[in-house]
Amino acid sequence: MAKLAEWLSDISFDTLQGNPAGSVVEEVVFDSRKAAPKTVFVCMKGANVDSHKYIPDVISKGCTAIVVEENLSETGIDETALNKDITIVKVENSREALAKLSAARFGHPSEELTVIAITGTKGKTTTAHMIHQILESAGKKAGCIGTTGVEYCGKHIPTKNTTPESYDLQHYFRDMVDEGCSYVVMEASSQAFKLHRVDAITFDFGIFTNIEPDHIGPNEHADFEEYKFFKSCIFKQSKTGIVNLDADYAAEFIENAPCKIYTYSLEKPADFTADGIKPINDHEFVGVEFQVQGHTDLSVRLDMPGKYNVSNAMAAISCLTLAGIEKTSMLHALSRIKVDGRTEVAFKNKDMSVLVDYAHNEMAMENLLVTLREYAPKRLVVLFGCGGNRAKDRRYGMGKAAAKYADLSILTADNSRFEETEDIINDIKSTLVPAGGKYVEIPDRREAIEYAMTHAEPGDMIAVIGKGHEDYQEVKGVRTHFLDREVIAETAVKFNL
């Protein structure tokens, strides 16, 4: 237990009633259903709900303290009816307050960890998992937080957001420290900076991979300038910054960074450079070899295809070289790297390679297919659908990319949600067919995967895309278990491939 004043020590506030120095608290909540004695309830204004309206409810549940963003008179609450024993404080930004209160509630656990954060439009997940696997190869206990969930010490916890809410982050950090972790690597989304989820955290290393127009629209970012601004915030709370010099706006990010910056590149002089990039495709390996020069010298064999994965590996190598991780651990981990649903080789024999990737829009699909073309497959086959109840432009774009870069498209279900799979496929066909794309239409995704693998020709590359690490299919509001990697493995056994 602690006094509320102790938890508020890093926060500017005005006391509207009560006494923070005398209020004993032991938990922070922002869900009114969890309010109870000795809790401090943080009111927040969300996109759909303003939780100030729940103040009478949390008071009735015996909440000890409340943090608000506005005067009580502005909430419509009858101040004369309030229990005067309850402490109420007003702050300028409740989300910032939640982050700082949460850090205090869990004893500032990030200060006991080496924190590595990654931001960028693409590459966050792959880079995070590369760093995590290298650290574990080096014998370091490390946690990983991002799109695919939270992982540490054999635990896996699914998450809804790329970067969880600030309270959850601090809770995970505390558990990691208690389990003996000394490192955590995390994806830091632009929304995480905008919504103050990563406030109260100092990053030992902050990595910027790239930026492209994305996440612009209602409940995301107003425009590209805002998106770019929040991406750049990573360096405001980093001790050391690392920048992909090949990325658009890299010079601007470097110029405005208040911390020491190191750079990596596949194309330009930098602190860490990759040269001699060579795609490798044999009966056991689909990946790439390259040399690293600059602040370290390495001959790397990367068990993932494509130049963009070389760039992700360079981010990992740059960071962990600066962190003092030995070369052998980096080389060992990268030669065996596996990132769920990110250019993941799920099956390979003498006739075919089957990869799983999360590419679910035109840009990502084009990047993937162009990369796979570098491996000179006899045929490049792409199996995909599109999510239902989402912008139709994504379907049209993916249809165009498939027609341009694939020899054969197998059109199937993704998460159709409340649309009909056949309607989504027809939308894809509306751009694929006029562009001359060849296709097969198999709405059942399992049957589509079985068709792709049993009809493969020697030398084929089959890209199963759109779902990546997702382990479900969502239809009519119901989620059923479905993981592309598992179905591919089951197909290989079923048909003795």
Secondary structure as a PSIPRED ss2 file (coil, helix, strand):
# PSIPRED VFORMAT (PSIPRED V4.0)

   1 M C   1.000  0.000  0.000
   2 A E   0.000  0.000  1.000
   3 K E   0.000  0.000  1.000
   4 L H   0.000  1.000  0.000
   5 A H   0.000  1.000  0.000
   6 E H   0.000  1.000  0.000
   7 W H   0.000  1.000  0.000
   8 L C   1.000  0.000  0.000
   9 S C   1.000  0.000  0.000
  10 D C   1.000  0.000  0.000
  11 I C   1.000  0.000  0.000
  12 S C   1.000  0.000  0.000
  13 F C   1.000  0.000  0.000
  14 D E   0.000  0.000  1.000
  15 T E   0.000  0.000  1.000
  16 L E   0.000  0.000  1.000
  17 Q E   0.000  0.000  1.000
  18 G C   1.000  0.000  0.000
  19 N C   1.000  0.000  0.000
  20 P H   0.000  1.000  0.000
  21 A H   0.000  1.000  0.000
  22 G H   0.000  1.000  0.000
  23 S C   1.000  0.000  0.000
  24 V E   0.000  0.000  1.000
  25 V E   0.000  0.000  1.000
  26 E C   1.000  0.000  0.000
  27 E E   0.000  0.000  1.000
  28 V E   0.000  0.000  1.000
  29 V E   0.000  0.000  1.000
  30 F C   1.000  0.000  0.000
  31 D C   1.000  0.000  0.000
  32 S H   0.000  1.000  0.000
  33 R H   0.000  1.000  0.000
  34 K H   0.000  1.000  0.000
  35 A C   1.000  0.000  0.000
  36 A C   1.000  0.000  0.000
  37 P C   1.000  0.000  0.000
  38 K C   1.000  0.000  0.000
  39 T E   0.000  0.000  1.000
  40 V E   0.000  0.000  1.000
  41 F E   0.000  0.000  1.000
  42 V E   0.000  0.000  1.000
  43 C C   1.000  0.000  0.000
  44 M C   1.000  0.000  0.000
  45 K E   0.000  0.000  1.000
  46 G C   1.000  0.000  0.000
  47 A C   1.000  0.000  0.000
  48 N C   1.000  0.000  0.000
  49 V C   1.000  0.000  0.000
  50 D E   0.000  0.000  1.000
  51 S H   0.000  1.000  0.000
  52 H H   0.000  1.000  0.000
  53 K H   0.000  1.000  0.000
  54 Y H   0.000  1.000  0.000
  55 I H   0.000  1.000  0.000
  56 P H   0.000  1.000  0.000
  57 D H   0.000  1.000  0.000
  58 V H   0.000  1.000  0.000
  59 I H   0.000  1.000  0.000
  60 S H   0.000  1.000  0.000
  61 K C   1.000  0.000  0.000
  62 G C   1.000  0.000  0.000
  63 C C   1.000  0.000  0.000
  64 T C   1.000  0.000  0.000
  65 A E   0.000  0.000  1.000
  66 I E   0.000  0.000  1.000
  67 V E   0.000  0.000  1.000
  68 V E   0.000  0.000  1.000
  69 E C   1.000  0.000  0.000
  70 E C   1.000  0.000  0.000
  71 N C   1.000  0.000  0.000
  72 L H   0.000  1.000  0.000
  73 S H   0.000  1.000  0.000
  74 E H   0.000  1.000  0.000
  75 T H   0.000  1.000  0.000
  76 G C   1.000  0.000  0.000
  77 I C   1.000  0.000  0.000
  78 D C   1.000  0.000  0.000
  79 E H   0.000  1.000  0.000
  80 T H   0.000  1.000  0.000
  81 A H   0.000  1.000  0.000
  82 L C   1.000  0.000  0.000
  83 N C   1.000  0.000  0.000
  84 K C   1.000  0.000  0.000
  85 D C   1.000  0.000  0.000
  86 I C   1.000  0.000  0.000
  87 T E   0.000  0.000  1.000
  88 I E   0.000  0.000  1.000
  89 V E   0.000  0.000  1.000
  90 K E   0.000  0.000  1.000
  91 V C   1.000  0.000  0.000
  92 E C   1.000  0.000  0.000
  93 N C   1.000  0.000  0.000
  94 S H   0.000  1.000  0.000
  95 R H   0.000  1.000  0.000
  96 E H   0.000  1.000  0.000
  97 A H   0.000  1.000  0.000
  98 L H   0.000  1.000  0.000
  99 A H   0.000  1.000  0.000
 100 K H   0.000  1.000  0.000
 101 L H   0.000  1.000  0.000
 102 S H   0.000  1.000  0.000
 103 A H   0.000  1.000  0.000
 104 A H   0.000  1.000  0.000
 105 R H   0.000  1.000  0.000
 106 F C   1.000  0.000  0.000
 107 G C   1.000  0.000  0.000
 108 H C   1.000  0.000  0.000
 109 P H   0.000  1.000  0.000
 110 S H   0.000  1.000  0.000
 111 E H   0.000  1.000  0.000
 112 E H   0.000  1.000  0.000
 113 L C   1.000  0.000  0.000
 114 T E   0.000  0.000  1.000
 115 V E   0.000  0.000  1.000
 116 I E   0.000  0.000  1.000
 117 A E   0.000  0.000  1.000
 118 I E   0.000  0.000  1.000
 119 T E   0.000  0.000  1.000
 120 G C   1.000  0.000  0.000
 121 T C   1.000  0.000  0.000
 122 K C   1.000  0.000  0.000
 123 G C   1.000  0.000  0.000
 124 K H   0.000  1.000  0.000
 125 T H   0.000  1.000  0.000
 126 T H   0.000  1.000  0.000
 127 T H   0.000  1.000  0.000
 128 A H   0.000  1.000  0.000
 129 H H   0.000  1.000  0.000
 130 M H   0.000  1.000  0.000
 131 I H   0.000  1.000  0.000
 132 H H   0.000  1.000  0.000
 133 Q H   0.000  1.000  0.000
 134 I H   0.000  1.000  0.000
 135 L H   0.000  1.000  0.000
 136 E H   0.000  1.000  0.000
 137 S H   0.000  1.000  0.000
 138 A C   1.000  0.000  0.000
 139 G C   1.000  0.000  0.000
 140 K C   1.000  0.000  0.000
 141 K C   1.000  0.000  0.000
 142 A E   0.000  0.000  1.000
 143 G E   0.000  0.000  1.000
 144 C E   0.000  0.000  1.000
 145 I E   0.000  0.000  1.000
 146 G E   0.000  0.000  1.000
 147 T C   1.000  0.000  0.000
 148 T C   1.000  0.000  0.000
 149 G E   0.000  0.000  1.000
 150 V E   0.000  0.000  1.000
 151 E E   0.000  0.000  1.000
 152 Y E   0.000  0.000  1.000
 153 C C   1.000  0.000  0.000
 154 G C   1.000  0.000  0.000
 155 K E   0.000  0.000  1.000
 156 H E   0.000  0.000  1.000
 157 I E   0.000  0.000  1.000
 158 P C   1.000  0.000  0.000
 159 T C   1.000  0.000  0.000
 160 K C   1.000  0.000  0.000
 161 N C   1.000  0.000  0.000
 162 T C   1.000  0.000  0.000
 163 T C   1.000  0.000  0.000
 164 P C   1.000  0.000  0.000
 165 E C   1.000  0.000  0.000
 166 S H   0.000  1.000  0.000
 167 Y H   0.000  1.000  0.000
 168 D H   0.000  1.000  0.000
 169 L H   0.000  1.000  0.000
 170 Q H   0.000  1.000  0.000
 171 H H   0.000  1.000  0.000
 172 Y H   0.000  1.000  0.000
 173 F H   0.000  1.000  0.000
 174 R H   0.000  1.000  0.000
 175 D H   0.000  1.000  0.000
 176 M H   0.000  1.000  0.000
 177 V H   0.000  1.000  0.000
 178 D H   0.000  1.000  0.000
 179 E C   1.000  0.000  0.000
 180 G C   1.000  0.000  0.000
 181 C C   1.000  0.000  0.000
 182 S C   1.000  0.000  0.000
 183 Y E   0.000  0.000  1.000
 184 V E   0.000  0.000  1.000
 185 V E   0.000  0.000  1.000
 186 M E   0.000  0.000  1.000
 187 E E   0.000  0.000  1.000
 188 A C   1.000  0.000  0.000
 189 S C   1.000  0.000  0.000
 190 S H   0.000  1.000  0.000
 191 Q H   0.000  1.000  0.000
 192 A H   0.000  1.000  0.000
 193 F H   0.000  1.000  0.000
 194 K H   0.000  1.000  0.000
 195 L C   1.000  0.000  0.000
 196 H C   1.000  0.000  0.000
 197 R C   1.000  0.000  0.000
 198 V C   1.000  0.000  0.000
 199 D C   1.000  0.000  0.000
 200 A C   1.000  0.000  0.000
 201 I C   1.000  0.000  0.000
 202 T C   1.000  0.000  0.000
 203 F E   0.000  0.000  1.000
 204 D E   0.000  0.000  1.000
 205 F E   0.000  0.000  1.000
 206 G E   0.000  0.000  1.000
 207 I E   0.000  0.000  1.000
 208 F E   0.000  0.000  1.000
 209 T C   1.000  0.000  0.000
 210 N C   1.000  0.000  0.000
 211 I C   1.000  0.000  0.000
 212 E C   1.000  0.000  0.000
 213 P C   1.000  0.000  0.000
 214 D C   1.000  0.000  0.000
 215 H C   1.000  0.000  0.000
 216 I E   0.000  0.000  1.000
 217 G C   1.000  0.000  0.000
 218 P C   1.000  0.000  0.000
 219 N C   1.000  0.000  0.000
 220 E C   1.000  0.000  0.000
 221 H E   0.000  0.000  1.000
 222 A C   1.000  0.000  0.000
 223 D C   1.000  0.000  0.000
 224 F H   0.000  1.000  0.000
 225 E H   0.000  1.000  0.000
 226 E H   0.000  1.000  0.000
 227 Y H   0.000  1.000  0.000
 228 K H   0.000  1.000  0.000
 229 F H   0.000  1.000  0.000
 230 F H   0.000  1.000  0.000
 231 K H   0.000  1.000  0.000
 232 S H   0.000  1.000  0.000
 233 C H   0.000  1.000  0.000
 234 I H   0.000  1.000  0.000
 235 F H   0.000  1.000  0.000
 236 K H   0.000  1.000  0.000
 237 Q H   0.000  1.000  0.000
 238 S E   0.000  0.000  1.000
 239 K E   0.000  0.000  1.000
 240 T E   0.000  0.000  1.000
 241 G E   0.000  0.000  1.000
 242 I E   0.000  0.000  1.000
 243 V E   0.000  0.000  1.000
 244 N E   0.000  0.000  1.000
 245 L C   1.000  0.000  0.000
 246 D C   1.000  0.000  0.000
 247 A C   1.000  0.000  0.000
 248 D C   1.000  0.000  0.000
 249 Y C   1.000  0.000  0.000
 250 A H   0.000  1.000  0.000
 251 A H   0.000  1.000  0.000
 252 E H   0.000  1.000  0.000
 253 F H   0.000  1.000  0.000
 254 I H   0.000  1.000  0.000
 255 E H   0.000  1.000  0.000
 256 N H   0.000  1.000  0.000
 257 A C   1.000  0.000  0.000
 258 P C   1.000  0.000  0.000
 259 C C   1.000  0.000  0.000
 260 K E   0.000  0.000  1.000
 261 I E   0.000  0.000  1.000
 262 Y E   0.000  0.000  1.000
 263 T E   0.000  0.000  1.000
 264 Y E   0.000  0.000  1.000
 265 S E   0.000  0.000  1.000
 266 L C   1.000  0.000  0.000
 267 E C   1.000  0.000  0.000
 268 K C   1.000  0.000  0.000
 269 P C   1.000  0.000  0.000
 270 A C   1.000  0.000  0.000
 271 D C   1.000  0.000  0.000
 272 F E   0.000  0.000  1.000
 273 T E   0.000  0.000  1.000
 274 A E   0.000  0.000  1.000
 275 D E   0.000  0.000  1.000
 276 G E   0.000  0.000  1.000
 277 I E   0.000  0.000  1.000
 278 K E   0.000  0.000  1.000
 279 P E   0.000  0.000  1.000
 280 I E   0.000  0.000  1.000
 281 N E   0.000  0.000  1.000
 282 D C   1.000  0.000  0.000
 283 H C   1.000  0.000  0.000
 284 E C   1.000  0.000  0.000
 285 F C   1.000  0.000  0.000
 286 V E   0.000  0.000  1.000
 287 G E   0.000  0.000  1.000
 288 V E   0.000  0.000  1.000
 289 E E   0.000  0.000  1.000
 290 F E   0.000  0.000  1.000
 291 Q E   0.000  0.000  1.000
 292 V E   0.000  0.000  1.000
 293 Q E   0.000  0.000  1.000
 294 G E   0.000  0.000  1.000
 295 H C   1.000  0.000  0.000
 296 T C   1.000  0.000  0.000
 297 D C   1.000  0.000  0.000
 298 L E   0.000  0.000  1.000
 299 S E   0.000  0.000  1.000
 300 V E   0.000  0.000  1.000
 301 R E   0.000  0.000  1.000
 302 L E   0.000  0.000  1.000
 303 D C   1.000  0.000  0.000
 304 M C   1.000  0.000  0.000
 305 P C   1.000  0.000  0.000
 306 G C   1.000  0.000  0.000
 307 K H   0.000  1.000  0.000
 308 Y H   0.000  1.000  0.000
 309 N H   0.000  1.000  0.000
 310 V H   0.000  1.000  0.000
 311 S H   0.000  1.000  0.000
 312 N H   0.000  1.000  0.000
 313 A H   0.000  1.000  0.000
 314 M H   0.000  1.000  0.000
 315 A H   0.000  1.000  0.000
 316 A H   0.000  1.000  0.000
 317 I H   0.000  1.000  0.000
 318 S H   0.000  1.000  0.000
 319 C H   0.000  1.000  0.000
 320 L H   0.000  1.000  0.000
 321 T H   0.000  1.000  0.000
 322 L H   0.000  1.000  0.000
 323 A C   1.000  0.000  0.000
 324 G C   1.000  0.000  0.000
 325 I C   1.000  0.000  0.000
 326 E C   1.000  0.000  0.000
 327 K H   0.000  1.000  0.000
 328 T H   0.000  1.000  0.000
 329 S H   0.000  1.000  0.000
 330 M H   0.000  1.000  0.000
 331 L H   0.000  1.000  0.000
 332 H H   0.000  1.000  0.000
 333 A H   0.000  1.000  0.000
 334 L H   0.000  1.000  0.000
 335 S C   1.000  0.000  0.000
 336 R C   1.000  0.000  0.000
 337 I C   1.000  0.000  0.000
 338 K C   1.000  0.000  0.000
 339 V C   1.000  0.000  0.000
 340 D C   1.000  0.000  0.000
 341 G C   1.000  0.000  0.000
 342 R C   1.000  0.000  0.000
 343 T C   1.000  0.000  0.000
 344 E E   0.000  0.000  1.000
 345 V E   0.000  0.000  1.000
 346 A E   0.000  0.000  1.000
 347 F E   0.000  0.000  1.000
 348 K E   0.000  0.000  1.000
 349 N C   1.000  0.000  0.000
 350 K C   1.000  0.000  0.000
 351 D C   1.000  0.000  0.000
 352 M E   0.000  0.000  1.000
 353 S E   0.000  0.000  1.000
 354 V E   0.000  0.000  1.000
 355 L E   0.000  0.000  1.000
 356 V E   0.000  0.000  1.000
 357 D E   0.000  0.000  1.000
 358 Y C   1.000  0.000  0.000
 359 A C   1.000  0.000  0.000
 360 H C   1.000  0.000  0.000
 361 N C   1.000  0.000  0.000
 362 E H   0.000  1.000  0.000
 363 M H   0.000  1.000  0.000
 364 A H   0.000  1.000  0.000
 365 M H   0.000  1.000  0.000
 366 E H   0.000  1.000  0.000
 367 N H   0.000  1.000  0.000
 368 L H   0.000  1.000  0.000
 369 L H   0.000  1.000  0.000
 370 V H   0.000  1.000  0.000
 371 T H   0.000  1.000  0.000
 372 L H   0.000  1.000  0.000
 373 R H   0.000  1.000  0.000
 374 E C   1.000  0.000  0.000
 375 Y C   1.000  0.000  0.000
 376 A C   1.000  0.000  0.000
 377 P C   1.000  0.000  0.000
 378 K C   1.000  0.000  0.000
 379 R C   1.000  0.000  0.000
 380 L E   0.000  0.000  1.000
 381 V E   0.000  0.000  1.000
 382 V E   0.000  0.000  1.000
 383 L E   0.000  0.000  1.000
 384 F E   0.000  0.000  1.000
 385 G C   1.000  0.000  0.000
 386 C C   1.000  0.000  0.000
 387 G C   1.000  0.000  0.000
 388 G C   1.000  0.000  0.000
 389 N C   1.000  0.000  0.000
 390 R C   1.000  0.000  0.000
 391 A C   1.000  0.000  0.000
 392 K C   1.000  0.000  0.000
 393 D H   0.000  1.000  0.000
 394 R H   0.000  1.000  0.000
 395 R H   0.000  1.000  0.000
 396 Y H   0.000  1.000  0.000
 397 G H   0.000  1.000  0.000
 398 M H   0.000  1.000  0.000
 399 G H   0.000  1.000  0.000
 400 K H   0.000  1.000  0.000
 401 A H   0.000  1.000  0.000
 402 A H   0.000  1.000  0.000
 403 A H   0.000  1.000  0.000
 404 K H   0.000  1.000  0.000
 405 Y H   0.000  1.000  0.000
 406 A C   1.000  0.000  0.000
 407 D C   1.000  0.000  0.000
 408 L E   0.000  0.000  1.000
 409 S E   0.000  0.000  1.000
 410 I E   0.000  0.000  1.000
 411 L E   0.000  0.000  1.000
 412 T C   1.000  0.000  0.000
 413 A C   1.000  0.000  0.000
 414 D C   1.000  0.000  0.000
 415 N C   1.000  0.000  0.000
 416 S C   1.000  0.000  0.000
 417 R E   0.000  0.000  1.000
 418 F C   1.000  0.000  0.000
 419 E C   1.000  0.000  0.000
 420 E C   1.000  0.000  0.000
 421 T H   0.000  1.000  0.000
 422 E H   0.000  1.000  0.000
 423 D H   0.000  1.000  0.000
 424 I H   0.000  1.000  0.000
 425 I H   0.000  1.000  0.000
 426 N H   0.000  1.000  0.000
 427 D H   0.000  1.000  0.000
 428 I H   0.000  1.000  0.000
 429 K H   0.000  1.000  0.000
 430 S H   0.000  1.000  0.000
 431 T H   0.000  1.000  0.000
 432 L H   0.000  1.000  0.000
 433 V C   1.000  0.000  0.000
 434 P C   1.000  0.000  0.000
 435 A C   1.000  0.000  0.000
 436 G C   1.000  0.000  0.000
 437 G C   1.000  0.000  0.000
 438 K C   1.000  0.000  0.000
 439 Y E   0.000  0.000  1.000
 440 V E   0.000  0.000  1.000
 441 E E   0.000  0.000  1.000
 442 I C   1.000  0.000  0.000
 443 P C   1.000  0.000  0.000
 444 D C   1.000  0.000  0.000
 445 R H   0.000  1.000  0.000
 446 R H   0.000  1.000  0.000
 447 E H   0.000  1.000  0.000
 448 A H   0.000  1.000  0.000
 449 I H   0.000  1.000  0.000
 450 E H   0.000  1.000  0.000
 451 Y H   0.000  1.000  0.000
 452 A H   0.000  1.000  0.000
 453 M H   0.000  1.000  0.000
 454 T H   0.000  1.000  0.000
 455 H C   1.000  0.000  0.000
 456 A C   1.000  0.000  0.000
 457 E C   1.000  0.000  0.000
 458 P C   1.000  0.000  0.000
 459 G C   1.000  0.000  0.000
 460 D E   0.000  0.000  1.000
 461 M E   0.000  0.000  1.000
 462 I E   0.000  0.000  1.000
 463 A E   0.000  0.000  1.000
 464 V E   0.000  0.000  1.000
 465 I E   0.000  0.000  1.000
 466 G C   1.000  0.000  0.000
 467 K C   1.000  0.000  0.000
 468 G C   1.000  0.000  0.000
 469 H C   1.000  0.000  0.000
 470 E C   1.000  0.000  0.000
 471 D C   1.000  0.000  0.000
 472 Y E   0.000  0.000  1.000
 473 Q E   0.000  0.000  1.000
 474 E E   0.000  0.000  1.000
 475 V E   0.000  0.000  1.000
 476 K C   1.000  0.000  0.000
 477 G C   1.000  0.000  0.000
 478 V E   0.000  0.000  1.000
 479 R E   0.000  0.000  1.000
 480 T E   0.000  0.000  1.000
 481 H E   0.000  0.000  1.000
 482 F C   1.000  0.000  0.000
 483 L C   1.000  0.000  0.000
 484 D H   0.000  1.000  0.000
 485 R H   0.000  1.000  0.000
 486 E H   0.000  1.000  0.000
 487 V H   0.000  1.000  0.000
 488 I H   0.000  1.000  0.000
 489 A H   0.000  1.000  0.000
 490 E H   0.000  1.000  0.000
 491 T H   0.000  1.000  0.000
 492 A H   0.000  1.000  0.000
 493 V H   0.000  1.000  0.000
 494 K H   0.000  1.000  0.000
 495 F C   1.000  0.000  0.000
 496 N C   1.000  0.000  0.000
 497 L C   1.000  0.000  0.000
